[in-house]
Amino acid sequence: MRATGLSTPLSVVTVYYAAMSALGWAFDRTFPQLHGMLPIGAIDSVIKEGVNPDVETMFSSVRSQAVDNVGTLALAMSAALVLMIPVSWVYLLTHDRKDIEAPFVQTILVLPIVVAGIAMIVQNSLALAFSLAGIVAAVRFRFALDTPAQALFIFAAIAVGLAAGISALEVAVIVSVFFVYITMILWKLDYGEHLGGRFLRLFTGRREDD
């Protein structure tokens, strides 16, 4: 599989991100009255309030005007799904056909939507967040990840969903873009699989056949 060039996947992903960015810009220009509903900008509030010892106040200050907005929630969930589609493509690209699990692919698409909804619900109430944590802890999950790589895709899905849910969509975009490109490049280079380069042999002090 690694013999396949990356030019086509990279081109497809780049065009996808560019098209989605153009659609987002056109949506904002076409419906300027909905600009306040966009799930963006909260990261600045989080950083500024990061030194606040009152955690309840910190969560209440993060885009509190958008928490009760159903439109913001819908946009956040939609954006999370859009950003996870290329991540699912990378999973299909970097795994052999026999190792691909359809339920897992569907999970990494749906999980950020659920996380975004949960994040938007609990960000305005610390008590509700602890209550939800207790409920989740009482549920036993039977799904086991086969490889560490699958855990990375789960973490990426959680990060995208969480960022979208707290109205920090710009962070979700950065996570998605960096994860997709770095994963494809490392997979293509087969990084860490062998010590075929002169630098790695010099750095580790091992021969290629060690």
C-alpha positions in Angstrom: 0.0 0.0 0.0 2.8 2.4 0.8 4.0 2.1 -2.8 1.0 4.1 -3.7 1.7 7.8 -4.2 0.3 10.4 -1.9 -0.4 13.0 -4.6 -4.0 11.9 -5.2 -5.0 11.6 -1.5 -3.3 14.9 -0.6 -4.9 16.6 -3.6 -8.4 15.3 -2.7 -8.0 16.3 1.0 -6.7 19.7 0.1 -9.5 20.4 -2.4 -12.0 19.2 0.2 -10.8 21.5 2.9 -10.6 24.4 0.4 -14.2 23.7 -0.7 -15.5 23.5 2.8 -13.7 26.7 3.7 -15.3 28.4 0.7 -18.7 27.2 1.6 -18.3 28.4 5.1 -17.2 31.9 3.9 -20.1 32.0 1.4 -22.5 31.0 4.2 -21.2 33.8 6.4 -21.5 36.3 3.6 -24.9 35.2 2.5 -26.4 35.2 6.0 -24.6 37.9 8.0 -27.5 37.9 10.5 -26.4 34.4 11.5 -22.8 35.4 12.2 -23.4 35.5 15.9 -24.5 31.8 15.8 -21.2 30.6 14.4 -19.4 28.4 16.9 -16.1 30.3 16.8 -14.1 32.6 19.0 -14.5 30.9 22.4 -10.8 29.9 22.6 -9.9 33.5 23.4 -12.3 33.5 26.4 -10.9 30.2 27.6 -7.3 31.5 27.5 -8.1 34.8 29.2 -10.1 33.1 32.0 -7.5 30.3 32.4 -6.0 32.0 35.5 -9.4 32.5 37.1 -9.6 30.3 40.2 -13.4 30.3 40.0 -13.9 27.4 37.5 -17.7 27.9 37.5 -17.2 31.5 36.4 -14.8 30.4 33.7 -17.2 28.0 32.1 -20.1 30.5 32.4 -18.1 33.1 30.5 -17.3 31.0 27.5 -19.7 32.0 24.9 -22.6 31.9 27.3 -24.8 33.8 24.9 -24.5 30.9 22.4 -25.1 28.0 24.8 -28.9 28.3 24.6 -28.8 28.8 20.8 -30.1 25.7 19.0 -28.7 27.1 15.8 -25.2 27.2 17.2 -25.4 23.6 18.4 -26.6 22.5 14.9 -23.7 24.4 13.2 -21.2 22.9 15.7 -22.4 19.4 15.1 -22.4 19.9 11.3 -18.9 21.3 11.4 -17.6 18.4 13.5 -19.0 15.9 11.0 -17.5 17.8 8.0 -14.1 18.0 9.7 -14.1 14.3 10.5 -14.9 13.1 7.0 -11.3 13.5 5.8 -10.1 11.8 9.0 -12.2 8.8 8.1 -10.6 8.8 4.6 -7.2 8.7 6.2 -8.2 5.6 8.3 -9.3 3.9 5.1 -6.1 4.8 3.4 -3.7 3.8 6.1 -5.3 0.4 6.9 -5.4 -2.8 4.9 -8.8 -3.9 3.6 -9.0 -6.8 6.0 -8.3 -4.5 9.0 -11.0 -2.0 8.2 -13.9 -2.1 10.5 -17.1 -0.4 9.3 -18.4 0.2 12.9 -15.2 1.9 13.8 -15.3 4.2 10.7 -18.9 5.1 11.6 -17.9 5.7 15.2 -15.2 8.3 14.4 -17.8 10.1 12.3 -20.6 10.1 14.9 -18.5 10.4 18.1 -17.6 14.1 17.6 -21.2 15.0 17.0 -22.1 13.5 20.4 -19.1 15.1 22.1 -20.0 18.5 20.7 -23.5 18.2 22.0 -22.3 17.1 25.4 -19.7 19.9 25.6 -22.3 22.6 24.8 -24.7 21.2 27.4 -22.2 21.0 30.3 -20.0 24.0 29.6 -22.3 26.3 31.5 -22.7 24.1 34.5 -19.9 22.6 36.5 -22.4 20.6 38.6 -23.9 19.1 35.4 -20.5 18.2 34.1 -19.7 16.2 37.3 -23.1 14.5 37.2 -22.6 13.5 33.6 -19.2 12.1 34.4 -20.8 9.9 37.1 -23.3 8.6 34.7 -20.7 7.8 32.0 -18.5 6.1 34.6 -21.4 3.8 35.5 -21.6 2.5 31.9 -19.4 -0.4 30.9 -18.0 -0.2 27.4 -17.2 -3.5 25.8 -15.5 -2.2 22.6 -11.8 -2.8 22.6 -9.4 -1.0 20.2 -7.2 -3.4 18.2 -4.3 -1.0 17.6 -2.8 2.1 19.2 -3.5 3.9 15.9 -7.3 3.4 16.4 -6.9 5.2 19.8 -5.4 8.2 17.9 -8.5 8.4 15.7 -10.7 8.3 18.7 -8.8 11.1 20.4 -8.9 13.1 17.2 -12.7 12.7 17.1 -13.0 13.8 20.7 -10.8 16.8 20.2 -12.7 18.0 17.2 -16.1 17.4 18.9 -15.0 19.1 22.1 -13.6 22.2 20.3 -16.7 22.5 18.2 -18.9 22.1 21.3 -17.3 24.9 23.2 -17.5 27.2 20.2 -13.8 27.0 19.3 -14.3 25.7 15.7 -11.0 27.2 14.6 -9.2 24.8 17.0 -11.2 21.9 15.6 -10.1 22.9 12.1 -6.5 23.0 13.1 -6.7 19.6 14.8 -8.4 18.0 11.8 -6.0 19.4 9.2 -2.8 18.6 11.1 -4.0 15.1 12.0 -4.9 14.3 8.5 -1.7 15.5 6.8 0.7 14.3 9.5 -0.9 10.8 9.6 -0.7 10.4 5.8 2.9 11.6 5.6 4.1 9.4 8.5 2.3 6.4 7.0 3.8 7.0 3.6 7.3 7.4 5.1 6.8 4.3 7.3 8.5 6.3 10.0 10.0 4.2 12.8 9.7 0.9 10.9 13.4 0.6 9.9 16.7 2.4 10.2 17.3 2.7 6.5 18.7 6.2 6.6 22.3 7.2 7.4 21.1 9.8 10.0 19.0 7.2 11.9 21.9 4.7 11.9 24.3 7.4 13.2 21.8 8.6 15.8 20.9 5.2 17.2 24.3 3.6 16.8 22.7 0.6 15.1 23.1 -1.0 11.8 20.1 -1.4 9.5 20.1 -5.2 10.1 20.2 -4.9 13.9 
